[in-house]
Amino acid sequence: TTTATMSALGTLSGFIGSETVTAAVNTATFADQNVGTGKTITVSYTLAGGTNSGVASNYSLANNTTTGNITAKALTIGTATANNKTYDGTTTATMSALGTLSGFIGSETVTAAVN
């Protein structure tokens, strides 16, 4: 998903006299869903009536952009199984089973290999 959660809204200014209106985040969306840092987030707002006869329809608030990070989601792997071997003077082990990966989002999958 590309949905972002905003932790701060910012400060509104530019009111006429003592009027005020309130703003709430309508949507906050990352440019894409992939892991990365400094990713662009587009934010749109909804204005609502405020104090001292502030009428939301008298004001407009443009979309804004900010940046945020998407970090990698940890996967888990089940128990791996190694084959027994006859002494050969090395520490190399061969695997008979790698274990099952879990923790994917939706239908995404990856594969694991022994290095």
N, CA and C atoms as an extended XYZ file, in Angstrom:
345
Properties=species:S:1:pos:R:3:atomname:S:1:resname:S:1:resid:I:1 pbc="F F F"
N         0.842       -1.180        0.000 N   THR     1
C         0.000        0.000        0.000 CA  THR     1
C         0.886        1.242        0.000 C   THR     1
N         0.336        2.320       -0.482 N   THR     2
C         1.095        3.572       -0.522 CA  THR     2
C         0.585        4.559        0.524 C   THR     2
N        -0.335        4.160        1.385 N   THR     3
C        -0.905        5.046        2.394 CA  THR     3
C         0.138        5.420        3.442 C   THR     3
N         0.243        6.704        3.729 N   ALA     4
C         1.170        7.201        4.748 CA  ALA     4
C         0.372        7.680        5.956 C   ALA     4
N         0.970        7.615        7.126 N   THR     5
C         0.373        8.146        8.345 CA  THR     5
C         1.130        9.403        8.729 C   THR     5
N         0.405       10.480        8.922 N   MET     6
C         1.036       11.758        9.248 CA  MET     6
C         1.122       11.925       10.760 C   MET     6
N         2.283       12.382       11.249 N   SER     7
C         2.465       12.589       12.684 CA  SER     7
C         2.292       14.052       13.080 C   SER     7
N         2.327       14.962       12.128 N   ALA     8
C         2.141       16.383       12.418 CA  ALA     8
C         1.485       17.048       11.213 C   ALA     8
N         0.624       18.010       11.468 N   LEU     9
C        -0.114       18.666       10.404 CA  LEU     9
C         0.533       19.963        9.933 C   LEU     9
N         1.162       20.681       10.805 N   GLY    10
C         1.690       21.990       10.455 CA  GLY    10
C         0.776       23.081       10.985 C   GLY    10
N         1.087       24.314       10.679 N   THR    11
C         0.336       25.465       11.196 CA  THR    11
C        -0.326       26.193       10.041 C   THR    11
N        -1.611       26.515       10.202 N   LEU    12
C        -2.343       27.289        9.197 CA  LEU    12
C        -2.125       28.779        9.450 C   LEU    12
N        -2.048       29.544        8.378 N   SER    13
C        -1.936       30.999        8.494 CA  SER    13
C        -2.614       31.625        7.292 C   SER    13
N        -2.759       32.940        7.319 N   GLY    14
C        -3.346       33.657        6.198 CA  GLY    14
C        -4.815       33.978        6.392 C   GLY    14
N        -5.314       33.881        7.611 N   PHE    15
C        -6.724       34.167        7.883 CA  PHE    15
C        -7.014       35.663        7.825 C   PHE    15
N        -8.269       35.994        7.581 N   ILE    16
C        -8.733       37.380        7.606 CA  ILE    16
C        -9.161       37.700        9.033 C   ILE    16
N        -8.590       38.743        9.589 N   GLY    17
C        -8.936       39.154       10.954 CA  GLY    17
C        -8.684       38.035       11.947 C   GLY    17
N        -9.676       37.792       12.805 N   SER    18
C        -9.527       36.765       13.843 CA  SER    18
C       -10.180       35.442       13.441 C   SER    18
N       -10.617       35.315       12.194 N   GLU    19
C       -11.218       34.058       11.745 CA  GLU    19
C       -10.182       32.937       11.766 C   GLU    19
N       -10.648       31.753       11.987 N   THR    20
C        -9.808       30.561       11.850 CA  THR    20
C       -10.647       29.445       11.265 C   THR    20
N       -10.005       28.500       10.648 N   VAL    21
C       -10.621       27.235       10.236 CA  VAL    21
C        -9.678       26.128       10.674 C   VAL    21
N       -10.165       24.914       10.658 N   THR    22
C        -9.316       23.785       11.024 CA  THR    22
C        -9.052       22.941        9.785 C   THR    22
N        -7.946       22.253        9.813 N   ALA    23
C        -7.579       21.385        8.695 CA  ALA    23
C        -7.320       19.986        9.228 C   ALA    23
N        -7.677       19.005        8.417 N   ALA    24
C        -7.383       17.610        8.729 CA  ALA    24
C        -6.802       16.972        7.476 C   ALA    24
N        -5.939       15.987        7.671 N   VAL    25
C        -5.367       15.276        6.526 CA  VAL    25
C        -6.460       14.428        5.905 C   VAL    25
N        -6.694       14.631        4.628 N   ASN    26
C        -7.659       13.825        3.887 CA  ASN    26
C        -6.978       12.547        3.396 C   ASN    26
N        -5.842       12.704        2.717 N   THR    27
C        -5.033       11.565        2.289 CA  THR    27
C        -3.560       11.924        2.388 C   THR    27
N        -2.758       10.918        2.633 N   ALA    28
C        -1.305       11.055        2.606 CA  ALA    28
C        -0.795        9.805        1.893 C   ALA    28
N        -0.141       10.006        0.746 N   THR    29
C         0.195        8.885       -0.118 CA  THR    29
C         1.649        8.929       -0.557 C   THR    29
N         2.376        7.820       -0.328 N   PHE    30
C         3.735        7.687       -0.841 CA  PHE    30
C         3.690        7.587       -2.362 C   PHE    30
N         4.756        8.007       -3.026 N   ALA    31
C         4.845        7.939       -4.485 CA  ALA    31
C         4.791        6.485       -4.980 C   ALA    31
N         5.327        5.547       -4.214 N   ASP    32
C         5.224        4.122       -4.536 CA  ASP    32
C         5.338        3.334       -3.238 C   ASP    32
N         5.138        2.026       -3.305 N   GLN    33
C         5.087        1.203       -2.103 CA  GLN    33
C         6.418        0.538       -1.749 C   GLN    33
N         7.464        0.805       -2.488 N   ASN    34
C         8.732        0.096       -2.299 CA  ASN    34
C         9.613        0.729       -1.224 C   ASN    34
N        10.455       -0.090       -0.600 N   VAL    35
C        11.368        0.350        0.451 CA  VAL    35
C        12.300        1.436       -0.067 C   VAL    35
N        12.521        2.458        0.752 N   GLY    36
C        13.450        3.515        0.388 CA  GLY    36
C        13.410        4.640        1.398 C   GLY    36
N        14.359        5.563        1.302 N   THR    37
C        14.410        6.713        2.191 CA  THR    37
C        14.173        7.989        1.396 C   THR    37
N        13.663        8.996        2.080 N   GLY    38
C        13.409       10.285        1.430 CA  GLY    38
C        12.375       10.199        0.324 C   GLY    38
N        11.400        9.311        0.483 N   LYS    39
C        10.372        9.121       -0.544 CA  LYS    39
C         9.329       10.237       -0.458 C   LYS    39
N         8.886       10.720       -1.596 N   THR    40
C         7.892       11.790       -1.645 CA  THR    40
C         6.529       11.285       -1.181 C   THR    40
N         5.893       12.078       -0.312 N   ILE    41
C         4.528       11.820        0.152 CA  ILE    41
C         3.687       13.025       -0.250 C   ILE    41
N         2.575       12.792       -0.932 N   THR    42
C         1.640       13.856       -1.290 CA  THR    42
C         0.519       13.872       -0.260 C   THR    42
N         0.241       15.060        0.288 N   VAL    43
C        -0.755       15.215        1.345 CA  VAL    43
C        -1.874       16.123        0.844 C   VAL    43
N        -3.128       15.678        1.022 N   SER    44
C        -4.270       16.551        0.722 CA  SER    44
C        -5.062       16.763        2.016 C   SER    44
N        -5.727       17.893        2.099 N   TYR    45
C        -6.385       18.310        3.334 CA  TYR    45
C        -7.865       18.549        3.126 C   TYR    45
N        -8.607       18.516        4.235 N   THR    46
C       -10.004       18.918        4.289 CA  THR    46
C       -10.088       20.068        5.281 C   THR    46
N       -10.748       21.157        4.896 N   LEU    47
C       -10.940       22.297        5.791 CA  LEU    47
C       -12.319       22.242        6.409 C   LEU    47
N       -12.416       22.672        7.671 N   ALA    48
C       -13.697       22.724        8.377 CA  ALA    48
C       -13.807       24.068        9.078 C   ALA    48
N       -15.042       24.491        9.360 N   GLY    49
C       -15.284       25.765       10.032 CA  GLY    49
C       -14.535       25.852       11.341 C   GLY    49
N       -14.161       27.067       11.685 N   GLY    50
C       -13.392       27.286       12.901 CA  GLY    50
C       -14.041       28.318       13.794 C   GLY    50
N       -13.225       29.151       14.405 N   THR    51
C       -13.718       30.128       15.372 CA  THR    51
C       -13.907       31.493       14.728 C   THR    51
N       -14.640       32.341       15.438 N   ASN    52
C       -14.867       33.735       15.026 CA  ASN    52
C       -15.417       33.826       13.606 C   ASN    52
N       -16.426       33.010       13.317 N   SER    53
C       -17.139       33.001       12.032 CA  SER    53
C       -16.281       32.552       10.866 C   SER    53
N       -15.221       31.798       11.130 N   GLY    54
C       -14.395       31.273       10.047 CA  GLY    54
C       -15.169       30.222        9.265 C   GLY    54
N       -15.359       30.446        7.983 N   VAL    55
C       -16.095       29.536        7.117 CA  VAL    55
C       -15.096       28.860        6.179 C   VAL    55
N       -15.050       27.543        6.234 N   ALA    56
C       -14.046       26.789        5.469 CA  ALA    56
C       -14.124       27.080        3.976 C   ALA    56
N       -15.318       27.291        3.447 N   SER    57
C       -15.448       27.517        2.002 CA  SER    57
C       -14.845       28.853        1.561 C   SER    57
N       -14.526       29.727        2.501 N   ASN    58
C       -13.885       30.998        2.163 CA  ASN    58
C       -12.381       30.859        1.966 C   ASN    58
N       -11.842       29.694        2.249 N   TYR    59
C       -10.399       29.469        2.189 CA  TYR    59
C       -10.102       28.227        1.349 C   TYR    59
N        -8.885       28.174        0.852 N   SER    60
C        -8.433       26.962        0.153 CA  SER    60
C        -7.063       26.589        0.695 C   SER    60
N        -6.746       25.349        0.584 N   LEU    61
C        -5.452       24.850        1.046 CA  LEU    61
C        -4.940       23.868        0.005 C   LEU    61
N        -3.823       24.223       -0.622 N   ALA    62
C        -3.248       23.389       -1.686 CA  ALA    62
C        -2.669       22.101       -1.096 C   ALA    62
N        -2.616       21.073       -1.935 N   ASN    63
C        -1.914       19.856       -1.539 CA  ASN    63
C        -0.481       20.217       -1.199 C   ASN    63
N         0.134       19.382       -0.408 N   ASN    64
C         1.489       19.622        0.034 CA  ASN    64
C         2.299       18.360       -0.199 C   ASN    64
N         3.603       18.483       -0.158 N   THR    65
C         4.452       17.295       -0.214 CA  THR    65
C         5.421       17.318        0.945 C   THR    65
N         5.799       16.141        1.368 N   THR    66
C         6.809       15.963        2.393 CA  THR    66
C         7.571       14.696        2.032 C   THR    66
N         8.441       14.247        2.863 N   THR    67
C         9.161       13.005        2.593 CA  THR    67
C         9.067       12.073        3.798 C   THR    67
N         9.247       10.812        3.532 N   GLY    68
C         9.243        9.799        4.581 CA  GLY    68
C         9.985        8.564        4.112 C   GLY    68
N        10.145        7.628        4.994 N   ASN    69
C        10.873        6.397        4.700 CA  ASN    69
C         9.948        5.196        4.775 C   ASN    69
N        10.207        4.225        3.934 N   ILE    70
C         9.546        2.920        4.026 CA  ILE    70
C        10.650        1.913        4.321 C   ILE    70
N        10.516        1.202        5.431 N   THR    71
C        11.535        0.236        5.836 CA  THR    71
C        11.106       -1.185        5.457 C   THR    71
N        12.082       -2.063        5.316 N   ALA    72
C        11.814       -3.449        4.927 CA  ALA    72
C        11.069       -4.185        6.036 C   ALA    72
N        10.118       -5.013        5.656 N   LYS    73
C         9.371       -5.853        6.591 CA  LYS    73
C        10.168       -7.132        6.817 C   LYS    73
N        10.316       -7.508        8.070 N   ALA    74
C        11.057       -8.729        8.397 CA  ALA    74
C        10.220       -9.961        8.063 C   ALA    74
N        10.845      -10.939        7.435 N   LEU    75
C        10.220      -12.237        7.196 CA  LEU    75
C        10.751      -13.214        8.235 C   LEU    75
N        10.050      -14.313        8.395 N   THR    76
C        10.544      -15.375        9.265 CA  THR    76
C        10.738      -16.626        8.430 C   THR    76
N        11.621      -17.485        8.888 N   ILE    77
C        11.876      -18.742        8.193 CA  ILE    77
C        11.788      -19.869        9.212 C   ILE    77
N        11.116      -20.941        8.811 N   GLY    78
C        11.002      -22.117        9.673 CA  GLY    78
C        12.342      -22.822        9.824 C   GLY    78
N        12.348      -23.854       10.598 N   THR    79
C        13.576      -24.588       10.895 CA  THR    79
C        14.160      -25.223        9.645 C   THR    79
N        15.444      -24.963        9.420 N   ALA    80
C        16.175      -25.572        8.305 CA  ALA    80
C        16.683      -26.945        8.746 C   ALA    80
N        16.884      -27.829        7.786 N   THR    81
C        17.383      -29.180        8.073 CA  THR    81
C        18.661      -29.420        7.294 C   THR    81
N        19.729      -29.788        8.020 N   ALA    82
C        21.018      -30.087        7.381 CA  ALA    82
C        21.200      -31.597        7.303 C   ALA    82
N        21.895      -32.042        6.270 N   ASN    83
C        22.216      -33.464        6.124 CA  ASN    83
C        23.403      -33.825        7.015 C   ASN    83
N        23.401      -35.045        7.509 N   ASN    84
C        24.585      -35.564        8.198 CA  ASN    84
C        25.669      -35.799        7.155 C   ASN    84
N        26.928      -35.881        7.595 N   LYS    85
C        27.992      -36.143        6.635 CA  LYS    85
C        29.103      -36.947        7.310 C   LYS    85
N        29.921      -37.549        6.485 N   THR    86
C        31.116      -38.251        6.939 CA  THR    86
C        32.252      -37.249        7.009 C   THR    86
N        33.103      -37.365        8.007 N   TYR    87
C        34.220      -36.440        8.182 CA  TYR    87
C        34.990      -36.294        6.878 C   TYR    87
N        35.177      -35.013        6.491 N   ASP    88
C        35.942      -34.749        5.269 CA  ASP    88
C        36.925      -33.597        5.470 C   ASP    88
N        37.126      -33.152        6.714 N   GLY    89
C        38.091      -32.100        7.001 CA  GLY    89
C        37.581      -30.690        6.713 C   GLY    89
N        36.294      -30.547        6.355 N   THR    90
C        35.740      -29.213        6.074 CA  THR    90
C        34.568      -28.927        7.003 C   THR    90
N        34.156      -27.693        7.015 N   THR    91
C        32.981      -27.306        7.808 CA  THR    91
C        31.735      -27.160        6.939 C   THR    91
N        31.843      -27.519        5.671 N   THR    92
C        30.728      -27.376        4.744 CA  THR    92
C        29.600      -28.333        5.102 C   THR    92
N        28.384      -27.798        5.137 N   ALA    93
C        27.200      -28.618        5.382 CA  ALA    93
C        26.293      -28.527        4.164 C   ALA    93
N        25.567      -29.585        3.885 N   THR    94
C        24.563      -29.552        2.821 CA  THR    94
C        23.190      -29.565        3.465 C   THR    94
N        22.272      -28.881        2.820 N   MET    95
C        20.931      -28.732        3.375 CA  MET    95
C        19.956      -29.649        2.653 C   MET    95
N        19.057      -30.242        3.435 N   SER    96
C        17.990      -31.023        2.822 CA  SER    96
C        16.689      -30.230        2.795 C   SER    96
N        16.581      -29.218        3.652 N   ALA    97
C        15.402      -28.346        3.655 CA  ALA    97
C        15.792      -26.983        4.208 C   ALA    97
N        15.348      -25.919        3.558 N   LEU    98
C        15.691      -24.566        3.995 CA  LEU    98
C        14.728      -24.013        5.035 C   LEU    98
N        13.546      -24.578        5.168 N   GLY    99
C        12.505      -24.001        6.017 CA  GLY    99
C        11.557      -23.174        5.165 C   GLY    99
N        10.403      -22.881        5.715 N   THR   100
C         9.368      -22.161        4.979 CA  THR   100
C         9.394      -20.689        5.355 C   THR   100
N         9.413      -19.824        4.343 N   LEU   101
C         9.359      -18.378        4.568 CA  LEU   101
C         7.918      -17.957        4.826 C   LEU   101
N         7.725      -17.027        5.768 N   SER   102
C         6.385      -16.494        6.029 CA  SER   102
C         6.488      -15.018        6.394 C   SER   102
N         5.341      -14.349        6.392 N   GLY   103
C         5.288      -12.932        6.727 CA  GLY   103
C         5.129      -12.027        5.529 C   GLY   103
N         4.772      -12.600        4.385 N   PHE   104
C         4.604      -11.796        3.166 CA  PHE   104
C         3.364      -10.914        3.252 C   PHE   104
N         3.350       -9.871        2.452 N   ILE   105
C         2.193       -8.997        2.313 CA  ILE   105
C         1.437       -9.426        1.060 C   ILE   105
N         0.164       -9.726        1.222 N   GLY   106
C        -0.666      -10.113        0.079 CA  GLY   106
C        -0.109      -11.312       -0.650 C   GLY   106
N        -0.022      -11.225       -1.970 N   SER   107
C         0.432      -12.345       -2.793 CA  SER   107
C         1.919      -12.266       -3.128 C   SER   107
N         2.647      -11.344       -2.509 N   GLU   108
C         4.083      -11.236       -2.775 CA  GLU   108
C         4.815      -12.473       -2.268 C   GLU   108
N         5.867      -12.863       -2.981 N   THR   109
C         6.714      -13.970       -2.552 CA  THR   109
C         8.163      -13.664       -2.904 C   THR   109
N         9.075      -14.296       -2.211 N   VAL   110
C        10.494      -14.295       -2.551 CA  VAL   110
C        11.002      -15.700       -2.289 C   VAL   110
N        12.183      -15.987       -2.753 N   THR   111
C        12.771      -17.291       -2.481 CA  THR   111
C        14.069      -17.091       -1.714 C   THR   111
N        14.465      -18.111       -0.965 N   ALA   112
C        15.705      -18.056       -0.197 CA  ALA   112
C        16.621      -19.161       -0.679 C   ALA   112
N        17.901      -18.910       -0.627 N   ALA   113
C        18.903      -19.910       -1.013 CA  ALA   113
C        20.026      -19.888        0.007 C   ALA   113
N        20.699      -21.003        0.148 N   VAL   114
C        21.848      -21.094        1.049 CA  VAL   114
C        23.073      -20.590        0.296 C   VAL   114
N        23.822      -19.685        0.924 N   ASN   115
C        25.056      -19.182        0.313 CA  ASN   115
C        26.234      -19.887        0.906 C   ASN   115
